[in-house]
Amino acid sequence: MVRSHDVSHDDDGSVYKWRRSSCSYGTGNCIEVAAPYRGRIDVRDSKNPRGIVLRFSPAQWRAFVSGVRSGELSL
C-alpha cells in the first residue's frame, strides 16, 4: 500500500518514491531518502513528510554516509 506521502512530485511533474531507513527500529526517529533523478539525493524527516527536504549531490551523500560508517559523524 502506497500512502500519499510515500511519493512526491518533482518540479517537472515526475513522481518519485521515498524509502525509509532500515535502521529506524520503530522509534519514530528516522529519515526517508529519495533519488528523484541522477545527481540529487533528497532526505527528509519521516515524522514530517511535508516538512523541509535536504538536497545532496551524490558526492555529498557519499561523504555523509562514509562519515557515519567510520564513526566520524555520530550522535
C-alpha positions as CSV (number, residue, x, y, z in Angstrom):
1,M,0.0,0.0,0.0
2,V,1.4,3.4,-1.0
3,R,0.3,6.3,1.1
4,S,0.1,9.8,-0.4
5,H,3.3,11.0,1.5
6,D,5.3,7.9,0.2
7,V,5.6,9.6,-3.2
8,S,6.4,13.1,-4.3
9,H,6.2,15.1,-7.4
10,D,9.3,17.0,-8.7
11,D,9.1,20.4,-10.3
12,D,8.8,18.9,-13.7
13,G,5.8,16.7,-12.6
14,S,7.8,13.5,-12.3
15,V,6.9,11.1,-9.5
16,Y,9.4,9.5,-7.1
17,K,9.2,7.2,-4.1
18,W,10.6,7.8,-0.6
19,R,12.4,4.9,1.2
20,R,12.6,4.8,5.0
21,S,15.9,3.9,6.7
22,S,16.2,0.3,7.6
23,C,17.7,1.3,10.9
24,S,14.5,3.1,12.2
25,Y,13.6,0.4,14.7
26,G,10.1,1.7,15.0
27,T,11.1,4.5,17.4
28,G,9.9,7.2,15.0
29,N,13.3,8.8,14.8
30,C,14.0,8.0,11.1
31,I,14.8,9.6,7.9
32,E,13.5,8.9,4.4
33,V,15.6,9.1,1.2
34,A,14.6,9.6,-2.4
35,A,16.6,9.9,-5.6
36,P,14.3,11.7,-8.0
37,Y,16.9,11.8,-10.7
38,R,20.6,11.3,-11.2
39,G,22.6,14.0,-9.5
40,R,20.4,14.5,-6.5
41,I,19.5,12.8,-3.2
42,D,16.7,14.1,-1.1
43,V,16.4,13.5,2.7
44,R,13.5,14.3,5.0
45,D,12.2,13.5,8.5
46,S,9.7,10.7,8.4
47,K,7.6,12.3,11.1
48,N,7.1,15.4,9.0
49,P,6.8,14.2,5.3
50,R,5.6,17.7,4.2
51,G,8.4,19.5,6.0
52,I,11.9,20.5,5.0
53,V,13.8,18.4,2.4
54,L,17.6,18.5,2.4
55,R,19.1,18.0,-1.0
56,F,22.6,16.5,-1.6
57,S,24.7,15.8,-4.6
58,P,25.9,12.2,-5.0
59,A,29.4,13.3,-3.7
60,Q,28.0,15.0,-0.7
61,W,25.8,12.0,0.1
62,R,28.8,9.6,-0.2
63,A,30.8,11.8,2.2
64,F,28.0,11.8,4.7
65,V,27.5,8.0,4.5
66,S,31.2,7.4,4.8
67,G,31.4,9.7,7.9
68,V,28.6,7.8,9.6
69,R,30.1,4.4,8.8
70,S,33.5,5.4,10.0
71,G,32.2,6.9,13.3
72,E,33.3,10.4,12.3
73,L,29.6,11.5,12.4
74,S,27.8,10.1,15.3
75,L,25.2,11.2,17.9
